[in-house]
Amino acid sequence: GVIEQILKALSLTRQPEIDDTNLLKKWTQELNFDPENVIFAAKCLKKGSMAKLDAFMMELFSMKSFSQEEIKEYNNKKQSIFDLAIKINKALSVYEPVMDTVVDTYTKKWLSYGFLEDALLYVASHCFKTGKNTLRDMDELVETLRKLGFISLSSVGDYFTNLQKQD
């Protein structure tokens, strides 16, 4: 059945339980997902738990991503934001054990301001070079840049060049 396919997609080898049936009912009846799209969403997670899948289904529902194309697009976007958070941490030379928090606290916010990946990585390398290489330090600098209207890579570059001239 559908539950067995979901468990398989999540790389779970256990037998279906009552809770699984209840979750499937929630996803298909309350949230109106087609069963095959629930299986597709489970495959996007590759491995995980029914709880993780439930959280993902709620995200998809809130983003109105119901079709396989919409689920795929949402998942790719989510993955690229996650990858960017990792690149920023590497540029800052910081290690965060829980990337979800970093993504939710910083990366998504910075992207919502209109900063693109190249500008954010440039800011991160500047923070590293100046020894202000924590996510909080970078957040303060991003907030300053945003207030001044410097969001694109070229304008951020100009801002740092002008700072060096003043020093």
N, C-alpha and C positions, 0 to 999 in steps of 0.2 A: 503493500500500500504506500500511500503518500508519506506517512511518518517514517517508514523504513528507508525510503529514498532520501528523506531529509537527514536522518541519522547518518546514512552512508555518505552524503555530501559533506557533512560536518566531520567525517572520519571517526564517528562514534560507533563502537561495535556492540553496544548494549542493546537489550530488548526495549521496545517501546513501552512507555509507562503512561499512567492516567494523565499526569501533568502534560505529557506531549500532546495527547488528544485534546486537552483543554486549550493549549496554546494554538494548535492548528485551527480549532474552532474560532478562537479569537481572531487569528490572522485572516481566515477565509470568510467568516460570517460577520464579525464586527468591523474589521478593517477592509473587507471586500477584495482581498488579494485572490487571484486564481491560484489553485494548488500548485500548478507547474511553475508559477512565478515565485512562490515560496521556496520551492526546490532550487530554482535558479539563484535566489538570494542566498540560500545556504551554500551553494557552490562558490559564490563570491567570497564567502568567509573562509572557504577551504577546510579549516578545522576550527573547532570551537565548541560551544555548548549551546543548549537550547536557550539558555538565558541570554547569551550573546546574540543569538539569532533573533530573539524577541526584541532586544534593544535595537538591533539593526532594522527589524520590520517596523518598529515605532518611528525610527528616523525616516525610513522610506515613506511611511504614511504621512508624516509631518511635511515632507518635501514633495508630496503628491507624486511620488515615483512608483507607479504601479506596473507598467509594462516592463518586459525584459530589457528593452532599449533604455528606458529611463533608469532602471535599477543599475544597469551597466555603467551608464553615464555618471550617475551619482557616486557609485563605488569608485570609478576611475578618478573623479574629482577629489573624493575623500582621500584616496591613496596618494595623489599628487601633493595634497596639502601636508599629509603625513611625511612624505619624502622630503618636502621642503623644510619641515621642522627639523628633521634629522640633519640636513645639509647646514642649516643655520647653527645648530648645536655643534657640529664639527668645526665650522668656521670660527665659532666662539671658543672652541676647545672645552666645552662643558659636556658632562654626561648626565642625562636625566633618565632615571629608570622607567618612569611612566610617561610615555610620549603623548598619550591622550590628553593629559592635563596641559602640557605645553601647547598642543594644537588648539585646545579650547581657550586657554588663557591668553596666548600671544599670537600664534600664526594666523588663526582665522580673523582675529581683530585687525592685524596689520593688513591682511589682504582686503578686508572690508573697507579700509581707508583708501584703497586704490593702489597700494604699493604692489609692484610685480616682483617676481622671484629675483631677477637680476639686481634690483635696487636693494632688496632686503639682504641679499648675500654681500653686497658692497658695504652696507651699514654694519653687518656682522663682522666683516674683516677689519673695518675701521675700529670697531669696538675692541677687537682682539689686539690690534696694533697699539691702541692707546691704553691697554690694560684695564679697560672697563668691559670685561668680557663675561658678564653675567646676563641672563635673560632680562632681569630687572633693569640693568644698565641700558641694554639695547632698547627696552620698552620706553624708557625715559627719552632716549635720543629719537626714537621713531615718533613719539608724541610731539617733541619739539619740532622735528622736520615737518610733520603734518600741520601743526599750527602755523608754520611759516609758509606752507604751501609747496614744500619741496617733496615731491612724491616720486617723480620719474628718476631713472638712473642718472640722466644727464644733469638734472637740477640738484640731485643729492651730491653728485660729483662736484658741481660748482660750489655748493655750500661748503664742502670740506676744503676745497682749494682756497676759498675766501678766508676760512678759519686759519689756514696755515699762513696766509699772507699777513693776517692780523698779528699772529704770534711772531 
